[in-house]
Amino acid sequence: MPAVIRPVSAATPLRQYRDLLISVTGPQPVGLHWLWLVLWAVTFGALATIAYRHNEGIRYR
């Protein structure tokens, strides 16, 4: 992976999931990847709730 993309990819949920799977199946100890995945789930859940509530107030004709 290019050096420019490496720091950006570390902040994505797919990278955290990949690192979690590697740490569970490999010899590396399990880190805080599960915590990052929970934080991503809470963030996306909050965004979905905000979008749903915003959409409820819109009248469509």
Contacts in CASP RR format, 6 or more apart in sequence:
PFRMAT RR
TARGET T0000
AUTHOR 0000-0000-0000
METHOD contacts of the structure
MODEL  1
MPAVIRPVSAATPLRQYRDLLISVTGPQPVGLHWLWLVLWAVTFGALATI
AYRHNEGIRYR
1 9 0 8 1.000
9 15 0 8 1.000
13 36 0 8 1.000
13 37 0 8 1.000
13 40 0 8 1.000
16 33 0 8 1.000
16 36 0 8 1.000
16 37 0 8 1.000
16 40 0 8 1.000
17 33 0 8 1.000
17 37 0 8 1.000
19 33 0 8 1.000
20 30 0 8 1.000
20 31 0 8 1.000
20 33 0 8 1.000
20 34 0 8 1.000
20 37 0 8 1.000
22 28 0 8 1.000
23 29 0 8 1.000
23 30 0 8 1.000
23 31 0 8 1.000
23 33 0 8 1.000
24 30 0 8 1.000
END
